[in-house]
Amino acid sequence: MELIQLRGCDGDDCPKVFKTDRGTYVVQGVTFTSVTTPDGESAVEVPADVIQGL
């Protein structure tokens, strides 16, 4: 799968939003543990400015 970075910084440890070559999106952020997710899924928290304007 190819990822194209749309928003976020250039470092490895900061929030980012990517578009994939499959027509989906991948979000990198801080693991959010206040919700229960199914096996194989996780929730992440990102600052609003990372996703605004997409």
Secondary structure, DSSP 8 states (H G I E B T S, - for coil): --EEEEEE-SSSSS-EEEEETTS-EEEE-EE--SS---TT---EE--HHHHTT-
